[in-house]
Amino acid sequence: IDAERAVVEVATRVENDSIAIRTAGLRTEVRDAAGNVVAADKSPVSVLPGEPAIARQRLYVSGPALWGPDSPALYTASVTLTGARGEADAETVAFGIRSLRLDPERGLRINGQTVKLRGACVHHDNGVLGAATFPRAEERRVQLLKDAGFNAIRMSHHPMSRAMLDACDRLGVLVMDEAFDMWTSAKSD
């Protein structure tokens, strides 16, 4: 990543459930927040029967808008797989372009700027809504934390919901997503 361009590497897993070798077309488009295509690539991918293949593409985004806690710029990557009968599959994911560095002298740096973590520990439930995940409730919770001055969330004792992670991406909140809360010692014998 530099001011002129960023290299976006896309790895797409393609599976062939037929009994013959298949070759398909793989098209990837990267779009900015306004929906403009800022990078695209097309390549063939051949997959052995019953075997997965990983297709890797490098796309170049000119003048990238960088993701950070104060400016959470997001892009989308749309991947389309086409075969003899047209579109076979498609997927779109959101992502941010940023650089991360961690060292004992300057601490955590995002895009070259030192970032002090101001975090909260968040449990999975949403009060009276219970343990179910509602995207709007997750976004509201992240927005309230952001408005209160937090820039980081530690999700306690379990992985975060996809809706919560998406809200953190959109609103510029860093995440420590843990699977469980005891690493080197147990709570009981």
LUMSEDREN-169654 format. One record per atom (N, C-alpha, C): residue number from 1; residue in one letter; z negated, x negated, y. Coordinates in Angstrom, 1 decimal. Layout:
R, NUM, a, Z, X, Y;
...
% end
This chain:
R, 1, i, 0.0, -0.9, -1.2;
R, 1, i, 0.0, 0.0, 0.0;
R, 1, i, 0.0, -0.9, 1.2;
R, 2, d, 0.9, -0.6, 2.2;
R, 2, d, 0.8, -1.2, 3.5;
R, 2, d, 1.3, -0.1, 4.5;
R, 3, a, 1.4, -0.5, 5.7;
R, 3, a, 1.8, 0.5, 6.8;
R, 3, a, 3.2, 1.1, 6.6;
R, 4, e, 4.1, 0.2, 6.0;
R, 4, e, 5.5, 0.6, 5.8;
R, 4, e, 5.7, 1.5, 4.6;
R, 5, r, 5.0, 1.2, 3.5;
R, 5, r, 5.3, 1.9, 2.3;
R, 5, r, 4.1, 1.8, 1.3;
R, 6, a, 4.2, 2.8, 0.3;
R, 6, a, 3.2, 2.7, -0.8;
R, 6, a, 4.0, 2.9, -2.1;
R, 7, v, 3.6, 2.2, -3.1;
R, 7, v, 4.2, 2.4, -4.4;
R, 7, v, 3.4, 3.4, -5.2;
R, 8, v, 4.0, 4.4, -5.6;
R, 8, v, 3.4, 5.5, -6.4;
R, 8, v, 3.9, 5.3, -7.9;
R, 9, e, 3.0, 5.1, -8.8;
R, 9, e, 3.4, 5.0, -10.2;
R, 9, e, 3.0, 6.2, -10.9;
R, 10, v, 4.0, 6.8, -11.5;
R, 10, v, 3.8, 8.1, -12.3;
R, 10, v, 4.0, 7.8, -13.8;
R, 11, a, 3.0, 8.1, -14.6;
R, 11, a, 3.2, 8.0, -16.0;
R, 11, a, 3.2, 9.4, -16.6;
R, 12, t, 4.2, 9.8, -17.3;
R, 12, t, 4.4, 11.1, -17.9;
R, 12, t, 4.4, 11.0, -19.4;
R, 13, r, 3.6, 11.7, -20.0;
R, 13, r, 3.5, 11.8, -21.5;
R, 13, r, 4.5, 12.9, -22.0;
R, 14, v, 5.4, 12.5, -22.8;
R, 14, v, 6.4, 13.5, -23.3;
R, 14, v, 6.2, 13.5, -24.8;
R, 15, e, 6.1, 14.7, -25.4;
R, 15, e, 6.0, 14.8, -26.8;
R, 15, e, 7.2, 15.6, -27.4;
R, 16, n, 7.6, 15.1, -28.6;
R, 16, n, 8.8, 15.7, -29.3;
R, 16, n, 8.3, 16.3, -30.6;
R, 17, d, 8.3, 17.7, -30.6;
R, 17, d, 7.8, 18.4, -31.8;
R, 17, d, 8.9, 18.8, -32.8;
R, 18, s, 10.1, 18.2, -32.6;
R, 18, s, 11.3, 18.5, -33.5;
R, 18, s, 11.3, 17.4, -34.6;
R, 19, i, 12.4, 17.5, -35.4;
R, 19, i, 12.5, 16.6, -36.5;
R, 19, i, 13.6, 15.6, -36.1;
R, 20, a, 14.1, 15.6, -34.9;
R, 20, a, 15.2, 14.6, -34.5;
R, 20, a, 14.8, 13.9, -33.2;
R, 21, i, 15.4, 12.7, -33.0;
R, 21, i, 15.2, 12.0, -31.8;
R, 21, i, 15.8, 12.9, -30.6;
R, 22, r, 15.0, 13.0, -29.6;
R, 22, r, 15.5, 13.8, -28.4;
R, 22, r, 15.5, 12.9, -27.2;
R, 23, t, 16.5, 13.1, -26.4;
R, 23, t, 16.6, 12.5, -25.0;
R, 23, t, 16.6, 13.6, -24.0;
R, 24, a, 15.8, 13.5, -23.0;
R, 24, a, 15.7, 14.5, -22.0;
R, 24, a, 15.7, 13.8, -20.6;
R, 25, g, 16.0, 14.6, -19.6;
R, 25, g, 16.0, 14.1, -18.2;
R, 25, g, 14.6, 14.3, -17.6;
R, 26, l, 14.1, 13.3, -16.9;
R, 26, l, 12.8, 13.4, -16.3;
R, 26, l, 13.0, 13.2, -14.8;
R, 27, r, 12.7, 14.2, -14.0;
R, 27, r, 12.8, 14.2, -12.6;
R, 27, r, 11.5, 14.3, -11.9;
R, 28, t, 11.1, 13.4, -11.0;
R, 28, t, 9.9, 13.4, -10.3;
R, 28, t, 10.2, 13.4, -8.8;
R, 29, e, 9.5, 14.4, -8.1;
R, 29, e, 9.6, 14.4, -6.7;
R, 29, e, 8.2, 14.4, -6.1;
R, 30, v, 8.0, 13.5, -5.1;
R, 30, v, 6.8, 13.4, -4.4;
R, 30, v, 7.0, 14.1, -3.0;
R, 31, r, 6.1, 15.1, -2.7;
R, 31, r, 6.2, 15.8, -1.5;
R, 31, r, 4.9, 15.6, -0.6;
R, 32, d, 5.1, 15.6, 0.7;
R, 32, d, 4.0, 15.4, 1.6;
R, 32, d, 3.3, 16.8, 1.8;
R, 33, a, 2.3, 16.8, 2.7;
R, 33, a, 1.6, 18.1, 2.9;
R, 33, a, 2.4, 19.2, 3.5;
R, 34, a, 3.5, 18.9, 4.2;
R, 34, a, 4.4, 19.9, 4.7;
R, 34, a, 5.4, 20.4, 3.7;
R, 35, g, 5.5, 19.7, 2.5;
R, 35, g, 6.4, 20.1, 1.5;
R, 35, g, 7.7, 19.4, 1.5;
R, 36, n, 7.8, 18.4, 2.4;
R, 36, n, 9.0, 17.6, 2.4;
R, 36, n, 9.1, 16.6, 1.3;
R, 37, v, 10.2, 16.4, 0.6;
R, 37, v, 10.4, 15.4, -0.4;
R, 37, v, 10.4, 14.0, 0.3;
R, 38, v, 9.4, 13.2, -0.1;
R, 38, v, 9.4, 11.8, 0.5;
R, 38, v, 9.8, 10.7, -0.5;
R, 39, a, 9.9, 11.1, -1.7;
R, 39, a, 10.3, 10.1, -2.8;
R, 39, a, 10.8, 10.9, -4.0;
R, 40, a, 11.8, 10.4, -4.7;
R, 40, a, 12.2, 11.1, -5.9;
R, 40, a, 12.8, 10.0, -6.9;
R, 41, d, 12.8, 10.4, -8.1;
R, 41, d, 13.4, 9.5, -9.2;
R, 41, d, 13.8, 10.4, -10.3;
R, 42, k, 14.8, 9.9, -11.0;
R, 42, k, 15.3, 10.6, -12.2;
R, 42, k, 15.7, 9.6, -13.2;
R, 43, s, 15.2, 9.8, -14.4;
R, 43, s, 15.5, 8.9, -15.5;
R, 43, s, 15.5, 9.6, -16.8;
R, 44, p, 16.3, 9.1, -17.8;
R, 44, p, 16.3, 9.7, -19.2;
R, 44, p, 15.0, 9.1, -19.9;
R, 45, v, 14.6, 9.9, -20.9;
R, 45, v, 13.5, 9.5, -21.7;
R, 45, v, 13.9, 9.9, -23.2;
R, 46, s, 13.8, 9.0, -24.1;
R, 46, s, 14.1, 9.2, -25.5;
R, 46, s, 12.8, 9.2, -26.3;
R, 47, v, 12.6, 10.3, -27.1;
R, 47, v, 11.3, 10.4, -27.8;
R, 47, v, 11.6, 10.6, -29.3;
R, 48, l, 10.9, 9.8, -30.1;
R, 48, l, 11.0, 9.9, -31.6;
R, 48, l, 10.4, 11.2, -32.1;
R, 49, p, 10.9, 11.7, -33.2;
R, 49, p, 10.3, 13.0, -33.7;
R, 49, p, 8.8, 12.8, -34.1;
R, 50, g, 8.1, 13.8, -33.6;
R, 50, g, 6.7, 13.9, -33.9;
R, 50, g, 5.9, 12.8, -33.1;
R, 51, e, 6.5, 12.1, -32.2;
R, 51, e, 5.8, 11.0, -31.5;
R, 51, e, 5.8, 11.2, -30.0;
R, 52, p, 4.7, 10.9, -29.4;
R, 52, p, 4.7, 11.0, -27.9;
R, 52, p, 5.3, 9.7, -27.3;
R, 53, a, 5.8, 9.8, -26.1;
R, 53, a, 6.3, 8.7, -25.4;
R, 53, a, 5.8, 8.7, -24.0;
R, 54, i, 5.5, 7.6, -23.4;
R, 54, i, 5.1, 7.5, -22.0;
R, 54, i, 6.2, 7.0, -21.1;
R, 55, a, 6.7, 7.9, -20.2;
R, 55, a, 7.8, 7.5, -19.3;
R, 55, a, 7.1, 7.0, -18.0;
R, 56, r, 7.4, 5.9, -17.5;
R, 56, r, 6.8, 5.3, -16.3;
R, 56, r, 7.9, 5.2, -15.2;
R, 57, q, 7.5, 5.8, -14.0;
R, 57, q, 8.4, 5.7, -12.9;
R, 57, q, 7.7, 5.1, -11.7;
R, 58, r, 8.4, 4.4, -10.8;
R, 58, r, 7.9, 3.9, -9.6;
R, 58, r, 8.6, 4.5, -8.4;
R, 59, l, 7.9, 5.1, -7.6;
R, 59, l, 8.5, 5.8, -6.4;
R, 59, l, 7.9, 5.1, -5.1;
R, 60, y, 8.7, 5.1, -4.1;
R, 60, y, 8.3, 4.4, -2.9;
R, 60, y, 8.2, 5.4, -1.7;
R, 61, v, 7.0, 5.6, -1.2;
R, 61, v, 6.7, 6.5, -0.1;
R, 61, v, 6.7, 5.7, 1.2;
R, 62, s, 7.6, 6.0, 2.1;
R, 62, s, 7.6, 5.3, 3.4;
R, 62, s, 6.6, 5.8, 4.4;
R, 63, g, 6.0, 4.9, 5.1;
R, 63, g, 5.0, 5.4, 6.1;
R, 63, g, 3.9, 6.3, 5.5;
R, 64, p, 3.2, 5.9, 4.5;
R, 64, p, 2.3, 6.8, 3.8;
R, 64, p, 1.1, 7.3, 4.7;
R, 65, a, 0.8, 8.5, 4.5;
R, 65, a, -0.5, 9.1, 5.1;
R, 65, a, -1.6, 8.8, 4.1;
R, 66, l, -2.6, 8.1, 4.5;
R, 66, l, -3.6, 7.6, 3.5;
R, 66, l, -4.7, 8.6, 3.4;
R, 67, w, -5.2, 8.8, 2.2;
R, 67, w, -6.4, 9.7, 1.9;
R, 67, w, -7.7, 8.9, 2.2;
R, 68, g, -8.6, 9.6, 2.9;
R, 68, g, -9.9, 9.1, 3.2;
R, 68, g, -10.8, 10.2, 3.5;
R, 69, p, -12.1, 9.9, 3.6;
R, 69, p, -13.1, 11.0, 3.8;
R, 69, p, -12.9, 11.7, 5.2;
R, 70, d, -12.4, 11.0, 6.2;
R, 70, d, -12.1, 11.6, 7.5;
R, 70, d, -10.7, 12.1, 7.6;
R, 71, s, -9.8, 11.8, 6.7;
R, 71, s, -8.4, 12.3, 6.8;
R, 71, s, -7.9, 12.4, 5.4;
R, 72, p, -8.2, 13.5, 4.7;
R, 72, p, -7.9, 13.6, 3.3;
R, 72, p, -6.4, 14.1, 3.1;
R, 73, a, -5.5, 13.2, 3.4;
R, 73, a, -4.0, 13.5, 3.2;
R, 73, a, -3.7, 13.5, 1.7;
R, 74, l, -3.1, 14.6, 1.3;
R, 74, l, -2.7, 14.7, -0.1;
R, 74, l, -1.2, 14.9, -0.2;
R, 75, y, -0.7, 14.4, -1.3;
R, 75, y, 0.7, 14.5, -1.7;
R, 75, y, 0.7, 15.3, -3.0;
R, 76, t, 1.9, 15.8, -3.4;
R, 76, t, 2.1, 16.4, -4.7;
R, 76, t, 3.2, 15.7, -5.4;
R, 77, a, 3.0, 15.5, -6.7;
R, 77, a, 4.1, 15.0, -7.6;
R, 77, a, 4.5, 16.1, -8.5;
R, 78, s, 5.8, 16.5, -8.5;
R, 78, s, 6.3, 17.5, -9.4;
R, 78, s, 7.2, 16.8, -10.4;
R, 79, v, 6.9, 17.0, -11.7;
R, 79, v, 7.6, 16.3, -12.7;
R, 79, v, 8.3, 17.5, -13.5;
R, 80, t, 9.6, 17.3, -13.7;
R, 80, t, 10.4, 18.3, -14.5;
R, 80, t, 11.1, 17.6, -15.6;
R, 81, l, 11.0, 18.2, -16.8;
R, 81, l, 11.7, 17.7, -18.0;
R, 81, l, 12.8, 18.7, -18.3;
R, 82, t, 14.0, 18.1, -18.4;
R, 82, t, 15.2, 19.0, -18.7;
R, 82, t, 15.8, 18.5, -20.0;
R, 83, g, 16.3, 19.5, -20.8;
R, 83, g, 17.0, 19.2, -22.0;
R, 83, g, 18.3, 19.9, -22.0;
R, 84, a, 18.9, 20.0, -23.2;
R, 84, a, 20.3, 20.6, -23.3;
R, 84, a, 20.3, 22.0, -22.8;
R, 85, r, 19.2, 22.7, -22.9;
R, 85, r, 19.1, 24.2, -22.5;
R, 85, r, 18.5, 24.4, -21.2;
R, 86, g, 18.4, 23.3, -20.4;
R, 86, g, 17.8, 23.5, -19.0;
R, 86, g, 16.4, 22.9, -19.0;
R, 87, e, 15.6, 23.5, -18.1;
R, 87, e, 14.3, 23.0, -17.9;
R, 87, e, 13.4, 23.3, -19.1;
R, 88, a, 12.8, 22.3, -19.6;
R, 88, a, 11.9, 22.4, -20.8;
R, 88, a, 10.5, 22.5, -20.5;
R, 89, d, 10.1, 21.8, -19.4;
R, 89, d, 8.7, 21.8, -19.0;
R, 89, d, 8.6, 21.3, -17.6;
R, 90, a, 7.5, 21.6, -16.9;
R, 90, a, 7.2, 21.1, -15.5;
R, 90, a, 5.7, 21.1, -15.3;
R, 91, e, 5.4, 20.2, -14.4;
R, 91, e, 3.9, 20.0, -14.0;
R, 91, e, 3.9, 19.5, -12.6;
R, 92, t, 2.9, 20.0, -11.8;
R, 92, t, 2.7, 19.5, -10.5;
R, 92, t, 1.2, 19.1, -10.3;
R, 93, v, 1.0, 17.9, -9.8;
R, 93, v, -0.4, 17.5, -9.5;
R, 93, v, -0.5, 17.0, -8.1;
R, 94, a, -1.7, 17.1, -7.5;
R, 94, a, -2.0, 16.6, -6.2;
R, 94, a, -2.6, 15.3, -6.3;
R, 95, f, -2.4, 14.4, -5.3;
R, 95, f, -3.0, 13.1, -5.3;
R, 95, f, -3.0, 12.5, -3.9;
R, 96, g, -3.9, 11.5, -3.7;
R, 96, g, -4.0, 10.9, -2.4;
R, 96, g, -3.6, 9.4, -2.6;
R, 97, i, -3.1, 8.8, -1.6;
R, 97, i, -2.7, 7.4, -1.5;
R, 97, i, -3.8, 6.7, -0.8;
R, 98, r, -4.5, 5.8, -1.4;
R, 98, r, -5.5, 5.0, -0.7;
R, 98, r, -5.8, 3.7, -1.4;
R, 99, s, -6.4, 2.8, -0.7;
R, 99, s, -6.8, 1.5, -1.4;
R, 99, s, -8.3, 1.5, -1.4;
R, 100, l, -8.9, 1.0, -2.5;
R, 100, l, -10.3, 0.9, -2.7;
R, 100, l, -10.7, -0.6, -2.9;
R, 101, r, -11.7, -1.1, -2.3;
R, 101, r, -12.3, -2.4, -2.5;
R, 101, r, -13.8, -2.3, -2.5;
R, 102, l, -14.4, -3.1, -3.3;
R, 102, l, -15.8, -3.1, -3.4;
R, 102, l, -16.3, -4.6, -3.5;
R, 103, d, -17.1, -5.0, -2.5;
R, 103, d, -17.6, -6.4, -2.6;
R, 103, d, -19.0, -6.4, -2.0;
R, 104, p, -19.8, -7.5, -2.4;
R, 104, p, -21.2, -7.5, -2.0;
R, 104, p, -21.4, -7.8, -0.5;
R, 105, e, -20.3, -8.2, 0.2;
R, 105, e, -20.5, -8.5, 1.6;
R, 105, e, -20.2, -7.3, 2.5;
R, 106, r, -19.1, -6.6, 2.2;
R, 106, r, -18.7, -5.5, 3.0;
R, 106, r, -18.9, -4.1, 2.4;
R, 107, g, -19.3, -4.1, 1.1;
R, 107, g, -19.6, -2.9, 0.4;
R, 107, g, -18.3, -2.1, 0.0;
R, 108, l, -18.3, -0.8, 0.0;
R, 108, l, -17.1, 0.0, -0.3;
R, 108, l, -16.2, 0.1, 0.9;
R, 109, r, -15.0, -0.2, 0.7;
R, 109, r, -13.9, -0.1, 1.7;
R, 109, r, -12.8, 0.8, 1.2;
R, 110, i, -12.5, 1.8, 2.0;
R, 110, i, -11.4, 2.7, 1.7;
R, 110, i, -10.4, 2.5, 2.8;
R, 111, n, -9.2, 2.1, 2.4;
R, 111, n, -8.1, 1.8, 3.3;
R, 111, n, -8.5, 0.7, 4.3;
R, 112, g, -9.3, -0.3, 3.9;
R, 112, g, -9.8, -1.4, 4.7;
R, 112, g, -11.0, -1.1, 5.6;
R, 113, q, -11.4, 0.2, 5.6;
R, 113, q, -12.6, 0.5, 6.4;
R, 113, q, -13.8, 0.7, 5.6;
R, 114, t, -15.0, 0.1, 6.0;
R, 114, t, -16.2, 0.2, 5.3;
R, 114, t, -16.7, 1.6, 5.4;
R, 115, v, -17.1, 2.2, 4.2;
R, 115, v, -17.6, 3.5, 4.1;
R, 115, v, -19.0, 3.5, 3.6;
R, 116, k, -19.9, 4.1, 4.3;
R, 116, k, -21.3, 4.3, 3.9;
R, 116, k, -21.3, 5.6, 3.2;
R, 117, l, -21.9, 5.7, 2.0;
R, 117, l, -21.9, 6.9, 1.2;
R, 117, l, -23.1, 7.7, 1.7;
R, 118, r, -22.9, 8.9, 2.1;
R, 118, r, -23.9, 9.9, 2.5;
R, 118, r, -23.8, 11.0, 1.5;
R, 119, g, -24.6, 11.0, 0.4;
R, 119, g, -24.3, 11.9, -0.7;
R, 119, g, -25.4, 12.9, -1.1;
R, 120, a, -25.0, 13.8, -1.9;
R, 120, a, -25.9, 14.8, -2.4;
R, 120, a, -25.7, 14.9, -3.9;
R, 121, c, -26.8, 15.3, -4.6;
R, 121, c, -26.7, 15.5, -6.1;
R, 121, c, -26.5, 17.0, -6.2;
R, 122, v, -25.4, 17.4, -6.9;
R, 122, v, -25.0, 18.8, -7.0;
R, 122, v, -25.1, 19.2, -8.5;
R, 123, h, -25.7, 20.4, -8.8;
R, 123, h, -25.7, 20.9, -10.1;
R, 123, h, -24.5, 21.9, -10.3;
R, 124, h, -24.3, 22.3, -11.5;
R, 124, h, -23.1, 23.0, -11.8;
R, 124, h, -23.1, 24.5, -11.4;
R, 125, d, -24.3, 25.0, -11.2;
R, 125, d, -24.4, 26.5, -10.9;
R, 125, d, -24.2, 26.8, -9.4;
R, 126, n, -23.8, 28.0, -9.1;
R, 126, n, -23.6, 28.5, -7.8;
R, 126, n, -24.5, 29.6, -7.4;
R, 127, g, -25.8, 29.3, -7.6;
R, 127, g, -26.8, 30.3, -7.2;
R, 127, g, -26.7, 31.6, -7.9;
R, 128, v, -26.6, 32.7, -7.2;
R, 128, v, -26.5, 34.0, -7.8;
R, 128, v, -25.2, 34.2, -8.6;
R, 129, l, -24.2, 33.4, -8.3;
R, 129, l, -23.0, 33.5, -9.1;
R, 129, l, -23.1, 33.0, -10.5;
R, 130, g, -24.1, 32.2, -10.7;
R, 130, g, -24.3, 31.6, -12.0;
R, 130, g, -23.5, 30.4, -12.3;
R, 131, a, -23.3, 30.1, -13.6;
R, 131, a, -22.6, 28.9, -14.0;
R, 131, a, -21.1, 29.0, -14.1;
R, 132, a, -20.6, 30.2, -13.9;
R, 132, a, -19.1, 30.3, -13.9;
R, 132, a, -18.5, 29.6, -12.7;
R, 133, t, -17.3, 29.1, -12.9;
R, 133, t, -16.6, 28.4, -11.8;
R, 133, t, -15.6, 29.4, -11.1;
R, 134, f, -15.8, 29.5, -9.8;
R, 134, f, -14.9, 30.3, -8.9;
R, 134, f, -14.4, 29.3, -7.9;
R, 135, p, -13.1, 29.1, -7.8;
R, 135, p, -12.5, 28.1, -6.9;
R, 135, p, -13.0, 28.3, -5.5;
R, 136, r, -13.1, 29.5, -5.0;
R, 136, r, -13.5, 29.7, -3.6;
R, 136, r, -15.0, 29.3, -3.4;
R, 137, a, -15.8, 29.6, -4.4;
R, 137, a, -17.2, 29.3, -4.3;
R, 137, a, -17.4, 27.8, -4.3;
R, 138, e, -16.6, 27.1, -5.1;
R, 138, e, -16.7, 25.6, -5.2;
R, 138, e, -16.2, 25.0, -3.8;
R, 139, e, -15.1, 25.5, -3.3;
R, 139, e, -14.7, 25.0, -2.0;
R, 139, e, -15.7, 25.3, -0.9;
R, 140, r, -16.3, 26.5, -0.9;
R, 140, r, -17.3, 26.8, 0.1;
R, 140, r, -18.5, 25.8, 0.0;
R, 141, r, -18.9, 25.5, -1.2;
R, 141, r, -20.0, 24.6, -1.4;
R, 141, r, -19.7, 23.2, -0.8;
R, 142, v, -18.5, 22.7, -1.2;
R, 142, v, -18.1, 21.4, -0.7;
R, 142, v, -18.0, 21.4, 0.8;
R, 143, q, -17.4, 22.5, 1.4;
R, 143, q, -17.3, 22.6, 2.9;
R, 143, q, -18.6, 22.6, 3.6;
R, 144, l, -19.6, 23.3, 3.0;
R, 144, l, -21.0, 23.3, 3.6;
R, 144, l, -21.6, 21.9, 3.6;
R, 145, l, -21.4, 21.2, 2.5;
R, 145, l, -21.9, 19.8, 2.4;
R, 145, l, -21.2, 18.9, 3.4;
R, 146, k, -19.9, 19.0, 3.5;
R, 146, k, -19.1, 18.2, 4.4;
R, 146, k, -19.5, 18.5, 5.9;
R, 147, d, -19.7, 19.8, 6.2;
R, 147, d, -20.2, 20.2, 7.6;
R, 147, d, -21.6, 19.7, 7.9;
R, 148, a, -22.4, 19.5, 6.8;
R, 148, a, -23.7, 18.9, 7.0;
R, 148, a, -23.8, 17.4, 7.1;
R, 149, g, -22.6, 16.8, 7.0;
R, 149, g, -22.5, 15.3, 7.2;
R, 149, g, -22.4, 14.5, 5.9;
R, 150, f, -22.3, 15.2, 4.8;
R, 150, f, -22.1, 14.4, 3.5;
R, 150, f, -20.7, 14.0, 3.3;
R, 151, n, -20.4, 12.9, 2.7;
R, 151, n, -19.1, 12.4, 2.3;
R, 151, n, -19.0, 12.1, 0.9;
R, 152, a, -20.0, 12.4, 0.1;
R, 152, a, -20.0, 12.0, -1.3;
R, 152, a, -20.9, 13.0, -2.1;
R, 153, i, -20.5, 13.3, -3.4;
R, 153, i, -21.2, 14.2, -4.2;
R, 153, i, -21.4, 13.4, -5.6;
R, 154, r, -22.6, 13.5, -6.1;
R, 154, r, -22.9, 13.1, -7.5;
R, 154, r, -23.1, 14.4, -8.3;
R, 155, m, -22.2, 14.5, -9.3;
R, 155, m, -22.3, 15.7, -10.1;
R, 155, m, -23.3, 15.4, -11.2;
R, 156, s, -24.4, 16.2, -11.2;
R, 156, s, -25.5, 15.8, -12.1;
R, 156, s, -25.3, 16.3, -13.5;
R, 157, h, -25.4, 15.4, -14.4;
R, 157, h, -25.5, 15.6, -15.9;
R, 157, h, -24.3, 16.2, -16.6;
R, 158, h, -23.2, 16.3, -16.0;
R, 158, h, -22.1, 16.9, -16.7;
R, 158, h, -20.8, 16.7, -15.9;
R, 159, p, -19.7, 16.8, -16.4;
R, 159, p, -18.4, 16.6, -15.7;
R, 159, p, -18.3, 17.8, -14.7;
R, 160, m, -17.7, 17.6, -13.6;
R, 160, m, -17.4, 18.6, -12.6;
R, 160, m, -16.2, 19.5, -13.0;
R, 161, s, -16.2, 20.7, -12.5;
R, 161, s, -15.1, 21.6, -12.8;
R, 161, s, -13.9, 21.1, -12.0;
R, 162, r, -12.7, 21.5, -12.5;
R, 162, r, -11.5, 21.1, -11.9;
R, 162, r, -11.4, 21.7, -10.5;
R, 163, a, -11.9, 22.9, -10.3;
R, 163, a, -11.9, 23.5, -9.0;
R, 163, a, -12.8, 22.7, -8.0;
R, 164, m, -13.9, 22.2, -8.4;
R, 164, m, -14.8, 21.4, -7.5;
R, 164, m, -14.1, 20.1, -7.2;
R, 165, l, -13.5, 19.4, -8.2;
R, 165, l, -12.8, 18.2, -7.9;
R, 165, l, -11.6, 18.4, -7.0;
R, 166, d, -10.9, 19.5, -7.1;
R, 166, d, -9.7, 19.8, -6.2;
R, 166, d, -10.3, 20.0, -4.8;
R, 167, a, -11.4, 20.7, -4.7;
R, 167, a, -11.9, 21.0, -3.3;
R, 167, a, -12.4, 19.7, -2.7;
R, 168, c, -13.0, 18.8, -3.5;
R, 168, c, -13.4, 17.5, -2.9;
R, 168, c, -12.2, 16.7, -2.5;
R, 169, d, -11.1, 16.7, -3.2;
R, 169, d, -9.8, 16.0, -2.8;
R, 169, d, -9.3, 16.6, -1.5;
R, 170, r, -9.3, 17.9, -1.4;
R, 170, r, -8.7, 18.5, -0.2;
R, 170, r, -9.6, 18.3, 1.1;
R, 171, l, -10.9, 18.2, 0.9;
R, 171, l, -11.8, 18.2, 2.0;
R, 171, l, -12.3, 16.8, 2.3;
R, 172, g, -11.9, 15.8, 1.5;
R, 172, g, -12.3, 14.4, 1.8;
R, 172, g, -13.7, 14.0, 1.3;
R, 173, v, -14.1, 14.4, 0.2;
R, 173, v, -15.4, 14.1, -0.4;
R, 173, v, -15.3, 13.2, -1.6;
R, 174, l, -16.0, 12.1, -1.6;
R, 174, l, -16.0, 11.2, -2.7;
R, 174, l, -16.8, 11.7, -3.8;
R, 175, v, -16.5, 11.4, -5.1;
R, 175, v, -17.2, 12.0, -6.2;
R, 175, v, -17.7, 10.9, -7.2;
R, 176, m, -18.9, 11.0, -7.6;
R, 176, m, -19.4, 10.3, -8.8;
R, 176, m, -19.6, 11.4, -9.9;
R, 177, d, -18.7, 11.4, -10.8;
R, 177, d, -18.6, 12.4, -11.8;
R, 177, d, -19.2, 11.8, -13.1;
R, 178, e, -20.3, 12.3, -13.5;
R, 178, e, -21.0, 11.7, -14.7;
R, 178, e, -21.0, 12.7, -15.9;
R, 179, a, -21.0, 12.1, -17.1;
R, 179, a, -21.0, 12.9, -18.3;
R, 179, a, -22.4, 13.3, -18.7;
R, 180, f, -23.4, 12.5, -18.5;
R, 180, f, -24.8, 12.8, -18.8;
R, 180, f, -25.6, 11.9, -17.9;
R, 181, d, -26.9, 12.2, -17.9;
R, 181, d, -27.8, 11.5, -16.9;
R, 181, d, -28.7, 10.4, -17.5;
R, 182, m, -28.6, 10.1, -18.7;
R, 182, m, -29.4, 9.0, -19.3;
R, 182, m, -28.5, 8.0, -20.0;
R, 183, w, -28.4, 6.8, -19.4;
R, 183, w, -27.5, 5.7, -19.9;
R, 183, w, -28.2, 4.7, -20.8;
R, 184, t, -29.3, 4.2, -20.4;
R, 184, t, -30.0, 3.1, -21.1;
R, 184, t, -31.3, 3.5, -21.7;
R, 185, s, -31.9, 4.6, -21.4;
R, 185, s, -33.1, 5.0, -22.0;
R, 185, s, -33.0, 6.6, -22.2;
R, 186, a, -33.8, 7.0, -23.1;
R, 186, a, -33.8, 8.5, -23.5;
R, 186, a, -35.0, 9.2, -22.7;
R, 187, k, -34.8, 10.5, -22.6;
R, 187, k, -35.9, 11.3, -21.9;
R, 187, k, -37.1, 11.5, -22.9;
R, 188, s, -36.8, 11.4, -24.2;
R, 188, s, -37.8, 11.6, -25.2;
R, 188, s, -37.5, 10.7, -26.4;
R, 189, d, -38.4, 10.6, -27.3;
R, 189, d, -38.2, 9.8, -28.5;
R, 189, d, -37.1, 10.4, -29.4;
% end
